[in-house]
Structure formats: C-alpha cells, structure tokens
C-alpha cells in the first residue's frame, strides 16, 4: 500500500510538471520565435518479487514478476520546427525560413535567438528590443564583406556618405537617320549628358553627330557648351552597308574633358536606320555620381544589408551572421527568447543565410510561435486527468491503510 501511495505521489509530481510545460506553451502562443516543449515520461525502477525461471525438460519457463515504483519525467524536449510567418511591414523585422539562429551579444556573452524583432539604436546599431546587439560582418569602404572574419556588431549609421563616382563611360542608345534636311543641308543631331569628376563636381558634355546625307558615315564631336565648336572624336562612325548594324568603331574616347578623366563613348547600341521622316533620337546613359548620403537600407534573403544613397547608387553595408548547431535542440533557454550553448548543443558555426543548410531571411516578417493550441488543449486534459487519477491512487491507499489500522479495534 505504501508502494502504491508513493507511485501516486510520483504521478502527481510528473503530471504537475506536464501541466507546467503545457501552461508555458499556451502562455507563449503569441511569442515571436518561441519553440514549444513536450514532456516525456518513463517508469522508475521496479521491485522484483519473483525471478524468471528458465525452461527445462520437465517445466516451461516463467517470466519475472515485478511491481513498479512509479513514474518520472525522462525529458522535456524542445520542438524546433518552423513557426508560421507574420507580416509586419517593418524593414528591420527578420524571419529565418529554415534552420539557424541569429547571434545576439548581450553584456559579455553571446546568445542565440529565433526572434527577429530588431530595431536601430541612437548609434545606428541593429539591436533587439532588450538592447542586445545583432552580430554579423561589417563591409569595408568598397562594400566588400569578408564572411571568414570575426563577427561583430552590425552598425548602419545614418551619417554614412558614399564618395563621388567619376564618370568613365557613357552609352549612347537610339537611332541616327541620315535622311537629309528638306533644304538639302547635312543632318546634325546633338545630345548631352552630365559627367562627374572624382570630387563629385558635375559638368555638361554635348555630343554632336553630323552626316552629309550621301553615305552612312557620321562625324562625332564633343563640346562643353551647346553652341561651342565640337572637338572631333577620331574619324567618326560608319554604319556600313547595313544601316541598322552596330556602328564601327563601337566606341570612341573623350580625352581632356571637363572632368579631367578619359570618358569612353559606347556606340554599340546605336543604330542607323533610315526612315521617311528623317527623325533621330538619342538617349545617353552615363555612369558616375556626386557624393551621396544614406537615404534607406534593406535586408536581402542572404542577410546582406544594402544601403540606398541619394545619388542613386547602392552599396553593401554589412551582412547578418547565422549560427548553426549540430544539436539545436540541445541549446539552453535563457529567457527573453534567447538561448545559450550547452555541453550537448555543440559550438556555433557562423555562415551566410540560405547556404550550408541555413534558412533564408525574409524581411518585413516575424516567425510566430510553433505552439499548436489544439494539441496543447488535448495535453491539458491528459495532464489534468492524469493528476486526478494519481490523486485517487493516494486516496485509495490512505483508505486501505485506515482499514488496516481499524483491524485492532
């Protein structure tokens, strides 16, 4: 009877633990990145009341007779399956679609999380809502990221300035029609583009294309003003017998221009089709830009942070590091949606999102809890009924003991 009472007590304790786990799962049903847990029961040692008997020629074998001594919690397992996505529209909210963990520095320690609800602090650092620093790799001045280097704090300072980009090429798109003007004069077409020097100073350059109307050859010249005398560029261009063919040569060079640098004029996309109206249209597209200030940023699926600048250019600012583990379920929960390394999780291996088994990043969304309410409510009933049944065992054992005490009266 005492054995049954102690078995009932172990059942109460174990089902109370199950109730605690189920209650915690339900409480965190709306916690971003939360991973639910489940309780695994196992029986305790059993008392041997009769040993097993081996079969002989005269008698068959007999099985051992044992009385169990109760139940215990064998494990509280963490379910690391993917949670559903919730769109937030906030650019700094990130969700991992697959395996991996964000690395978070808090104090002197490094922790790991699936909760991608991030923001920026006064210094431009990417941080959690509790003030932890999101870790990754910072890009150099040229926008290159070395993912083999040590990870550190990710910073997106608002005062970031992109140096000016000097113009070194302009591509001329469009068509040149050699049809002579109504008065028989040579056709002349002028177009212009803006060029920048290495300090970001802008200059206007005018290109003039002239054709006599008797062949497919066009002379090409440039000038810093619209009414200036053009400086010839080489021997000009020739569309040849096929007027729509790519011009030859396919490029010319402006030397000694206002920017101080040579500028290549790409003519490979220029055509010389002859029409009935004698119209020509040119669209110069030049590279180069003035000094730019940061106007915004975005996160890519690989965790790359791309800055958008006022000069129209983009540049990589950094990249988020994603940690993977041999046994991610072996991580220890530390509260605040953070995990720490345990002796059975393995050490983190940092890499790029979307590679080597790591999940890709979805910006503007958060991973919701993977708690299944229907399953949790079922477990809640099981825990309640299990607790009630074990309490009945204790009550019944107590009544039997009371009857035993009353025998001597």
C-alpha positions in Angstrom: 0.0 0.0 0.0 2.9 2.3 0.8 4.3 1.5 -2.6 1.1 2.5 -4.4 1.0 5.7 -2.4 4.5 6.6 -3.4 3.7 5.7 -7.0 0.7 8.0 -6.8 2.9 10.8 -5.4 5.4 10.4 -8.3 2.5 10.5 -10.7 1.3 13.8 -9.2 4.7 15.3 -9.5 5.2 14.2 -13.0 1.8 15.4 -14.2 2.3 18.6 -12.4 5.5 19.1 -14.5 3.5 18.3 -17.6 0.9 20.9 -16.6 3.7 23.4 -16.1 5.1 22.7 -19.6 1.7 22.8 -21.3 0.8 26.0 -19.4 4.1 27.7 -20.5 3.4 26.6 -24.2 -0.1 28.2 -24.1 1.2 31.3 -22.4 3.7 31.8 -25.3 1.3 31.1 -28.1 2.0 34.6 -29.5 5.6 34.9 -28.6 7.7 35.5 -31.7 10.2 32.8 -32.4 9.1 30.7 -29.4 9.6 26.9 -29.6 7.2 24.7 -27.7 8.2 21.8 -25.4 6.8 18.4 -24.6 7.2 16.1 -21.6 8.4 12.5 -22.0 7.5 10.2 -19.1 9.4 7.0 -18.1 8.7 4.4 -15.4 11.1 4.3 -12.4 12.8 1.2 -11.0 10.6 -1.9 -10.5 10.8 -4.2 -7.5 11.4 -7.8 -8.4 9.0 -10.1 -6.5 9.7 -13.2 -8.4 12.7 -14.1 -10.6 12.3 -15.5 -14.1 12.6 -19.3 -14.5 14.4 -21.0 -17.3 12.6 -23.7 -19.2 13.6 -27.3 -18.5 12.5 -30.7 -20.0 10.0 -31.0 -17.2 8.6 -27.5 -17.0 8.2 -24.4 -19.1 10.0 -21.1 -18.3 8.3 -18.4 -16.2 8.6 -14.7 -16.5 9.8 -12.4 -13.8 7.1 -10.7 -11.6 7.8 -7.0 -10.8 6.0 -4.2 -9.2 6.7 -0.7 -10.5 7.6 2.1 -8.2 6.1 5.0 -10.1 6.8 7.4 -12.9 9.4 10.1 -13.6 9.9 12.8 -16.1 12.5 11.4 -18.5 12.9 14.5 -20.7 11.4 17.9 -21.6 12.1 18.1 -25.3 12.1 21.3 -27.3 10.2 21.3 -30.6 12.4 23.2 -33.1 10.1 23.0 -36.1 9.4 26.1 -38.2 6.7 28.6 -37.0 4.4 30.4 -39.3 5.2 33.8 -40.8 3.5 37.0 -39.7 3.9 40.0 -42.0 4.7 43.3 -40.1 5.9 45.6 -42.9 8.8 46.7 -40.7 12.1 46.6 -42.6 14.1 45.6 -39.5 11.8 42.6 -38.7 13.5 39.5 -39.9 12.4 35.9 -40.1 14.5 32.8 -40.7 12.9 30.4 -43.2 14.7 27.2 -42.2 17.4 26.2 -39.7 19.7 28.6 -37.9 19.8 31.2 -35.2 20.5 34.9 -35.0 23.6 35.7 -32.9 22.9 38.3 -30.1 25.6 39.9 -27.9 24.3 40.9 -24.5 26.8 42.0 -21.9 29.9 39.8 -22.2 28.0 36.8 -23.6 26.8 35.7 -26.9 23.3 34.3 -27.1 21.1 32.9 -29.9 17.5 33.6 -30.9 14.8 32.9 -33.5 13.1 36.2 -32.6 13.9 38.6 -35.4 12.2 41.7 -34.0 15.0 44.1 -34.4 15.4 47.9 -34.5 18.2 50.6 -34.6 19.6 52.4 -31.6 20.9 56.0 -31.5 24.3 54.9 -32.9 22.7 53.0 -35.8 23.4 49.6 -34.3 21.0 46.8 -35.2 19.6 45.7 -31.8 16.9 43.6 -30.1 14.1 45.1 -28.1 16.0 44.3 -25.0 19.1 46.1 -26.2 21.2 43.2 -27.4 23.4 43.7 -30.4 22.7 41.7 -33.5 26.0 40.2 -34.8 27.4 39.9 -38.3 30.1 41.2 -40.6 30.7 44.8 -41.5 31.5 45.8 -45.1 34.7 47.7 -46.0 34.6 51.1 -47.7 34.3 49.4 -51.1 31.2 47.4 -49.9 33.0 44.0 -49.7 32.1 41.6 -46.8 34.6 39.0 -45.5 32.4 36.3 -44.0 35.5 34.4 -42.9 36.4 37.2 -40.4 35.3 37.5 -36.8 31.7 38.5 -36.3 30.9 41.8 -34.6 28.2 44.4 -34.0 26.2 45.5 -37.1 26.0 49.2 -37.4 24.1 51.3 -40.0 25.0 54.9 -39.2 22.7 57.5 -40.7 25.6 59.8 -41.5 27.1 57.3 -43.9 28.4 59.1 -47.0 29.3 57.5 -50.3 32.2 59.1 -52.1 31.7 60.6 -55.5 32.0 58.2 -58.5 33.8 59.7 -61.5 32.2 59.2 -64.9 34.3 57.0 -67.2 31.7 55.7 -69.7 28.6 56.9 -71.4 26.4 54.6 -73.5 24.6 56.1 -76.5 21.2 54.5 -77.2 18.9 55.3 -80.1 18.9 55.8 -83.8 20.6 58.1 -86.3 18.7 58.8 -89.5 20.9 60.1 -92.3 18.0 61.4 -94.4 19.0 65.0 -95.4 17.1 68.0 -94.2 14.4 69.5 -96.5 16.8 72.2 -97.7 19.4 69.6 -98.6 21.8 70.5 -95.7 23.6 67.9 -93.7 21.8 66.3 -90.8 23.2 67.2 -87.4 22.0 65.6 -84.2 23.0 66.9 -80.7 22.6 65.2 -77.3 24.1 65.8 -73.9 24.9 64.1 -70.6 26.2 65.0 -67.2 29.7 63.9 -66.2 31.2 63.9 -62.7 34.8 64.2 -61.6 36.2 62.3 -58.6 35.1 65.1 -56.3 31.5 64.9 -57.5 31.6 68.2 -59.5 29.1 68.0 -62.3 29.9 69.1 -65.9 27.7 69.1 -69.0 29.1 67.5 -72.2 27.4 67.9 -75.6 27.9 65.3 -78.3 27.2 66.3 -81.9 26.7 63.7 -84.7 26.8 65.1 -88.3 26.0 63.3 -91.6 26.4 64.7 -95.1 23.4 62.7 -96.3 25.4 60.9 -99.0 26.8 57.9 -97.1 26.5 56.1 -93.8 29.4 57.9 -92.1 28.8 60.3 -89.2 31.4 62.6 -87.7 31.3 62.8 -83.9 32.5 65.7 -81.8 32.1 66.9 -78.2 31.9 70.3 -76.6 31.3 71.7 -73.0 28.7 74.1 -74.4 25.7 73.6 -76.7 26.8 76.2 -79.1 30.6 75.5 -78.9 32.7 74.2 -81.8 32.8 70.4 -81.3 36.1 68.7 -80.8 36.3 65.7 -83.2 36.4 62.2 -81.8 38.5 60.1 -84.0 37.3 59.6 -87.6 33.7 59.3 -86.6 31.5 56.2 -87.1 30.3 54.2 -90.0 27.2 52.0 -90.1 28.3 50.4 -93.3 26.0 48.9 -96.0 23.6 47.7 -93.4 22.3 50.9 -91.9 20.8 49.1 -88.8 24.0 47.4 -87.9 26.1 48.3 -84.9 28.4 51.2 -85.5 32.0 50.8 -86.3 34.1 51.6 -84.3 31.9 50.6 -81.4 33.4 53.1 -79.0 35.2 56.5 -79.0 37.1 58.3 -76.2 36.7 61.8 -74.9 40.2 62.9 -73.8 40.9 66.1 -71.8 37.2 66.7 -70.9 36.0 68.9 -68.1 36.2 66.1 -65.6 39.9 65.6 -66.2 39.4 61.9 -66.9 39.0 59.9 -70.2 35.4 59.0 -70.9 34.5 56.1 -73.2 31.6 56.7 -75.5 29.9 53.3 -76.1 28.3 53.3 -79.5 27.5 49.5 -79.6 23.8 50.1 -79.1 23.4 52.9 -81.7 21.6 52.2 -84.9 21.4 54.0 -88.3 18.1 53.0 -89.7 16.7 55.3 -92.4 13.1 56.4 -92.1 10.7 58.6 -94.1 10.6 61.5 -91.7 14.3 62.0 -91.2 14.0 61.9 -87.3 16.7 60.8 -84.9 16.5 60.2 -81.2 19.4 59.6 -78.8 19.5 58.7 -75.2 22.9 59.0 -73.5 23.3 57.0 -70.2 26.4 57.9 -68.3 27.8 56.4 -65.1 29.3 58.4 -62.3 27.5 60.2 -59.4 28.0 63.0 -56.9 28.6 62.4 -53.2 25.6 60.5 -51.8 24.1 60.3 -48.3 22.3 57.3 -46.9 18.5 57.5 -47.5 17.5 54.0 -46.6 18.5 50.3 -46.4 17.1 46.9 -47.0 17.9 43.3 -46.0 18.4 40.6 -48.6 17.5 36.9 -48.3 21.2 36.2 -47.7 21.3 38.7 -44.8 23.2 41.4 -46.9 22.3 44.9 -45.8 22.2 47.2 -48.8 22.3 51.0 -48.4 20.4 53.3 -50.7 22.1 56.6 -51.4 20.8 60.0 -52.5 23.0 59.8 -55.7 21.0 56.7 -56.9 23.7 54.2 -56.1 23.6 51.2 -53.7 26.3 49.8 -51.6 26.6 46.8 -49.2 26.9 47.9 -45.6 27.2 44.6 -43.9 25.7 41.1 -43.5 23.9 39.2 -40.7 25.6 36.1 -39.4 23.5 33.0 -38.9 24.7 30.3 -36.4 24.1 26.6 -36.9 24.4 23.8 -34.4 24.9 20.1 -34.6 22.1 19.7 -32.0 20.0 22.9 -31.9 17.5 21.2 -29.5 20.4 21.0 -27.0 20.5 24.7 -26.6 19.5 26.0 -23.1 16.7 28.5 -22.8 17.7 31.7 -21.0 14.5 33.7 -21.2 13.8 36.8 -23.3 13.7 34.5 -26.4 17.4 33.8 -26.0 19.3 30.5 -26.0 22.8 29.7 -24.8 25.3 27.0 -25.7 25.1 23.8 -23.6 27.5 20.9 -23.4 25.2 18.9 -25.8 24.4 21.5 -28.4 27.8 21.8 -30.0 29.6 25.0 -30.8 28.1 27.5 -33.2 29.2 27.6 -36.8 28.6 31.0 -38.4 27.7 31.4 -42.0 25.5 33.0 -44.6 21.7 32.7 -44.6 20.5 30.4 -47.3 23.7 28.4 -47.5 25.0 25.2 -45.9 21.6 24.2 -44.6 20.8 27.6 -43.0 17.5 29.2 -43.7 17.0 32.3 -45.9 15.9 35.6 -44.4 12.5 37.1 -45.0 12.5 40.9 -44.2 9.3 42.6 -43.0 8.1 39.4 -41.3 8.4 37.6 -37.9 8.4 33.9 -37.1 5.5 33.2 -34.8 5.4 30.6 -32.1 5.1 26.9 -33.2 2.7 26.1 -30.4 -0.3 24.0 -31.7 -3.2 25.1 -29.5 -5.3 22.1 -30.4 -2.5 19.7 -29.3 -1.9 21.8 -26.1 -5.5 21.7 -25.1 -5.5 17.9 -25.5 -2.4 17.7 -23.4 -4.0 19.9 -20.8 -6.8 17.4 -20.5 -4.4 14.5 -20.3 -2.4 16.2 -17.6 -5.5 17.1 -15.6 -6.9 13.5 -15.8 -3.5 12.0 -15.0 -3.2 14.2 -12.0 -6.8 13.3 -10.8 -6.2 9.6 -11.4 -3.0 9.6 -9.3 -4.7 11.6 -6.6 -7.3 8.8 -6.5 -4.5 6.2 -6.0 -3.3 8.2 -3.0 -6.8 8.5 -1.6 -7.5 4.8 -2.1 -4.2 3.8 -0.5 -5.0 6.0 2.5 -8.4 4.4 2.9 -6.8 0.9 2.9 -4.3 2.0 5.5 -7.1 3.3 7.6 -8.9 0.0 7.3 -5.7 -1.8 8.4 -5.4 0.5 11.5 -9.0 -0.3 12.4 -8.4 -4.0 12.4 -7.1 -4.0 16.0 -10.2 -2.3 17.4 
